[in-house]
Amino acid sequence: MNLYFRLLMTLIKSMFAPKIGLLDESRLRYRVWPFDCDINLHLTNARYFALCDLSRIYYMGQVGVLFRLIKRKWLPVAQAQEISYFKPINPFQPFTVTTRFIYWDDKYWYTEHKFFAAGQLRAVVQVRGVFVHSRKVLPFRDVLALTGESVDVPTKPVTVEYWQRLIESKKDPGVIPTP
């Protein structure tokens, strides 16, 4: 139930948030509530992904495309996610999630989310996704057109290159990715 409340708050915040460019970083503050914790009494693993979803919604609101996407029924769908945890985030601790697009191609978009608490990096999440309409994948350039920005594709980060190889290797278990 708390995620519905957070979703509603995120939608409202995004309407009044300062606008940013497509390649700018978005920042959203949260606090760890007891229902966000697992048996180890820290932010549970699954909640990181849910908070990334909310942070991307806020980011799209700041970029100015969120309600255009909703109006067109163009839905962002996460296709792959990976996370690295460095330090736990404890109950009642405030933290910030930064969100930014790091790369895209004709089909996929890639975002990076960083979790910070008490001035320290706690986790990094990368998400690869697509936009769909009526069960069809949209070319990412169509979504880019909604921003009204003329933006070049960023240089592909080496982490994305390795991650793409890893994803492809999972599709064919007989193939081992090479660095």
C-alpha positions, 0 to 999 in steps of 0.5 A: 500500500505504501508504494501507491502513496509514494507513487501518488506523491511522486506524480504530484512532486513531478508536476511542480519539480524544476524542469531538466534536460534529457541528459541531466541528473534527477534527484529524489529524496526518500526515507526508509520506513519500517515496511521497507525493511527486511529481516536484516533491518535495512532497506530490502533488496526488492525495494531498490527496484521499486524506488528506481521505478518511482525515480524514473517517473519523477525524472520523466516528469522533470524532463517534461514527457511523463504526461505526454507518454501517459496521454499516448499510452506509451509505457516504459517497461524495464527489460533488464536490471542489475544492482550492486550494493555497497552499504545498507540503508537503515530504518528511518535513514533519509537517502537520495536516488539520482537518476539519469539516462546514460545511453540509448540505441534504436530500441533500448534506453539505459538508466543509472540510479545511484543511492546515497545516504549520509554522504556515501554511495550505497548502491548503483542500479542500471536498468535497460528498458523499452517503450511500448504501445499496444504491445509493440516496441516503439523506436526510442527516437519517437520518445526522444522527439517528445522532449523537443531536445536535439540530443546526440546519443551519449558515448556508450559506457563500458559498463553498458557494453559488458552488460549487453554482452552478458545479457546476450550470453544468457540467451545462449548459455553455450556462449561465454562473454568475452571482455 
